[in-house]
Amino acid sequence: MFDLPKYGEGICLARLAALLETLAVDRAWLQRRSVVVTGSNGKGSTAAYCASIGNAHGLRTGLFTSPHLYQINERFRIDGSPIDSGELANLAARVSAGISEVSARLNQRFGAFEAMFALACLYFQESDCDFAVFEAGIGGRYDPVRLVGARVTCVTSVDYEHVQLLGPTPEFIVSDKSDACASGGIVVYGENCLNLKPHLLEYNRHREVASLFAREQIVIDSEVASASGQRFNYRFEGLEFQALEIGLPGGFQFNNAAIAATLFLLWLRQTRPRTTPAAIESAVRAGLRETRWPGRLEVIEQNPLTVIDVGHTPDAIKQSLTSLRSIHGTDGWILVTGASADKKADEIIRALAPSFRTIICTRAYHKGADAQTIASLARAANPNAKVDTAATIEDSVELSRSLATSRNERIYVAGGLFLAIEFATAARGGNARDLVFF
């Protein structure tokens, strides 16, 4: 969509501010109407929950997320619907013209993610959104979403990722993500950030940023997870909602859903303080229940049962595997796996392989590591497993279906986003080679 590198040169904040000014984006308007979601894992689901709650409350709601899975339009949504391709092309042309002007004036090179962030801001403003949810790209300190100036943000979780940019320890990483929040704001932290609480309280103190923690100030209990659905009880500052149903599978979704509900509550208190508890509860219930977000323990076929997951960090993969076994049972699974060449394939395969007796290793067309290399890692991690290779994604679909049907078993596809989405596309009769990722 943009003839730009993925990332621009150096720190983007000043040039991006100049671009938003050139596009006549009202940043005060943006700040009043927006929340920002950061974190290592769970950002997309949390952002989707939060936008769904806003929509259920009757607000015209924008949602900016990344990456897309099937089409770039997915990154820009209003009231759950991706942007129309014609409107996307029109806005992209205007953003490109703005970038050309600012680049010539400042002699700086923009990146594609910056351009897409600017497009989202312009789209939501011109569509007169009441509420907007922005998902961060990398970190928060120098990420484009910092220019939102949001006073309500979150860090869904912290894992080792992008350590060359964010820092070598959890403390460095969580600090960077926390900086997406404007001075005087509130950051909601996911449950795996609790052990970083002493650091965060001191880090945020002199920025006058308040810190709230899931499973501390935000109470989550009575969780029930099954193939037929999930529910939990939620309590925060005088509000208590019993048996909230959530539309996405996985034990980690309780954390994400509770964070999303809290983000919306905090934003409402700042912008619409007279909203009644009954109206809030109605929106939270409907929004969490109706959220749909592809690729997260998604069932793409029933016969044989086939589940895909786009998790691509070791921690995300471990959590998804635990949830898969809790929801669907532990026995009778065939694993289709692979990893991107730029990810920690050894850690990813070690997290997956020991739980499966049959493993099919393949290579995604986009950034996929060699299938034989993945197979060697799988054999080392689980010497007792039967490990096969499939030269292409299409071959892995055919082989896994054949084995699962003949044995009355099920298929789990995990190890990376590109692998899972390419497999789903091929399984549905599409051409995985035609997918364009960013």
Buried (B, 14 or more C-beta within 10 A) or exposed (E): BBEBEEBBEEEBBEBBBBBBEBBEBEBEBBBBBBBBBBBBBBBBBBBBBBBBBBBBBEBBBBBBBBBBBBEBBBBBBBBBEBBEEEBBEEBBEBBBEBBEEBBEEEEBBBBBBBBBBBBBBBBBBBBEBBBBBBBBBBBBBBBBBBBBBBBBBBBBBBBBBEEEBBBEBBBBBBBBBBBBBBEEBBBBBBBBBEEBEEBBEEBBEEBEBBBBBBBEBBBBEEEEBEEEEBBBBBBBEEBEBEEBBBBBBBBBBBBBBBBBBBBBBBBBBBBBEEBEEEBBBBBBBBBBBBBEBBBBBBBBBEEBBBBBBBBBBBBBBBBBBBBBBBBBEEEBBBBBBBBBBEBBBBBBBBBBBBBBBBBBBBBBBBBBBBBEBBBBBBBEBBEEBEBBBBEBBBBBBBBBBEBBEEEEBBBBBBBBBBBBBBBBBBBEEEEBEEBEBE
